[in-house]
Amino acid sequence: MSTATPRRVAVLGATGSIGGSTLDVIARHPERFRASVLVAHRNVEALVALCVAHRPELAIIADPAMESALARQLTAAGVRCEVASGPEAITTAAAGPLCDTVVAAIVGAAGLDSTLAAARAGKRLLLANKESIVMAGPLLLAALREGGGELVPVDSEHNAIFQCLPGGRPDLDAKGVRRLILTASGGPFRGRSRAELAGVTPAQACKHPNWVMGRKISVDSATLMNKGLEVIEAHHLFGAAPERIEVVVHPQSMIHSMVEYADGSVLAQLGNPDMRTAIAHALAWPERIEAGVAPLDLAACAPLAFEQPDLATFRCLALAFAALREGGDAPAILNAANEVAVEAFLAGALPFLSIADLVEGVLAELPAQPVVDVQTLRERDAQARSVARRKLRTAC
Ligand code: NDP
């Protein structure tokens, strides 16, 4: 048992799927970790319940219209903590003195500023919010260098690769790394033809066979855009050229990803599909702690299967590879268009197969430009969203 002061953890996106798993791991190790800052978007009831359970020093609701309700309900529940609201309060807290560790688990581009702020402030950054590194990879890496902190990936594939590499972000050639192999479950529609996907519903798309996740990432998993975002994330995190990153479909989700070395060795990280493993690893790294995850029963999950992804049916993965090869801000354009498309699909306003069409159309209309700074990136993000919305209106 550690005798040091507990690490103070800001959980951004506390009411979400990753937020809940993080708080579960934290609660198992009160001597090591304390949830000092909790952040949600609009879900006041869930945030209050988490504050009752974890007693943070600061609770933030992103939507300022909800701040008074949050304050009132916390008082009624007997919780005494500071209350704040708005995106700036989140960014300030991510860089501020109430935490030394930041779990970036807000969904979508909304997580960008707080992720960058935590990196710049030298916090230990546990990155789940893949959209921020997809949008702003070079800027995030520069912010990490500036802050001198460390990033430990929470996305299970990148956490697996991190575990299979000899130290955080090694020179891949010098260490004899040949390929990074990202595994993909294939999502709920694996094996289906385009014709069979024409009428699928949001409820079907959100029913992932192996993982319980938020709705946006669930749809991304169903289109394989999630894997595409992860390819871009791996490129930035590990300095791997696109040709060095391979995706293999592995329906059991027991192998979370692999690293192939020059001598032919392939190192894999295995475990049950439970995000608490990656979260516990990232929280405690370089130590290991109990995560509440059931031991892997190898005989029960055999045989392990592998197949090539179907890029003709699940076009989003091919679009993400193309955006990565194009470079500049093409991944940010891809991400923004995808966020609009997924929102429309979840609202019943866009067919499943049209998600890829919309993303492709926006990328075609906005050729890549160099990534200069956050402000320019935000403008390009807004431009891509506006083009996507226009295309949506004309398509309907
Ligand atoms: P959820 O939808 O379950 O949760 C999203 C969280 O973000 C909620 O707490 C939500 O608050 C909050 N949020 C949404 N919008 C804003 C905003 N504008 N400002 C502040 N907070 C906001 O998502 P997940 O937990 O599934 O995913 C979170 C991130 O982690 C995503 O980027 C995803 O790609 C990544 N990830 C998720 C994995 C998983 O297994 N779930 C695996 C690997 C990566 P509220 O509840 O109030 O709406």
Boltz pocket constraint, residues with backbone or C-beta under 6 A from the ligand:
constraints:
  - pocket:
      binder: B
      contacts: [[A, 12], [A, 13], [A, 14], [A, 15], [A, 16], [A, 17], [A, 18], [A, 19], [A, 39], [A, 40], [A, 41], [A, 42], [A, 43], [A, 44], [A, 46], [A, 62], [A, 104], [A, 105], [A, 106], [A, 107], [A, 108], [A, 110], [A, 128], [A, 129], [A, 130], [A, 131], [A, 154], [A, 155], [A, 156], [A, 211], [A, 212], [A, 213], [A, 214], [A, 215], [A, 216], [A, 217], [A, 275]]
      max_distance: 6.0
